[in-house]
Amino acid sequence: MTPQGHGLQKRRELGLLVVDDDHNHCSALQRAFETRGYAVKSACSVPQALELLNDWSADYAAIDLRLPGPSGLTLIPRLKDANPEVRIVVMSGYASIATAVEAINLGAVHYLAKPVDANMIELAFQRVAGDESVPPGPGRISVNRLAWEHIQRALAEHQGNISAAARALGMHRRTLQRKLGKHPTRV
């Protein structure tokens, strides 16, 4: 469903929240969705997004997973409280099975690995069912990938708090930050 339509009645603009700490990506998405007729508000962090949600609720949201401070996952329950029908897509350059599952369990309709564009996000907003034609991944996951998934699960359990996740994993906070600074390992 896109906000564009034909007819004599003026339709209410659908609100879209874009949250991404990459300013260029955030601006590009905002422009692309505004040209499609959405009323777009953007933020670069969870606190900024929460400020916007004080007096506004979104119909759609495209949220980056990894933000400075709390994880983008922490926004999902707040968006759902404000509007139970909101369609949320989580985007991540550090995609993992653990965070994808958490995003869907919290109420996101889709989880996309970056790079993504407005077309991909809009298609994800429209999805209402899974796709049984998606091929299964490789048979075995590497030890490095399992470690990455374990770290992502610990981060999700601790709402993106690196210090708490490091304690739960039994490692020093700086070690965890160094591991998170690296790209996820291949499957």
Secondary structure, 3 states (H helix, E strand, C coil): CCCCCCCCCCCCCCEEEEECCCHHHHHHHHHHHHHCCCEEEEECCHHHHHHHHCCCCCCEEEEECCCCCCCHHHHHHHHHHHCCCCEEEEEECCCCHHHHHHHHHHCCCEEEECCCCHHHHHHHHHCCCCCCCCCCCCCCCCHHHHHHHHHHHHHHHCCCCHHHHHHHHCCCHHHHHHHHHCCCCCC
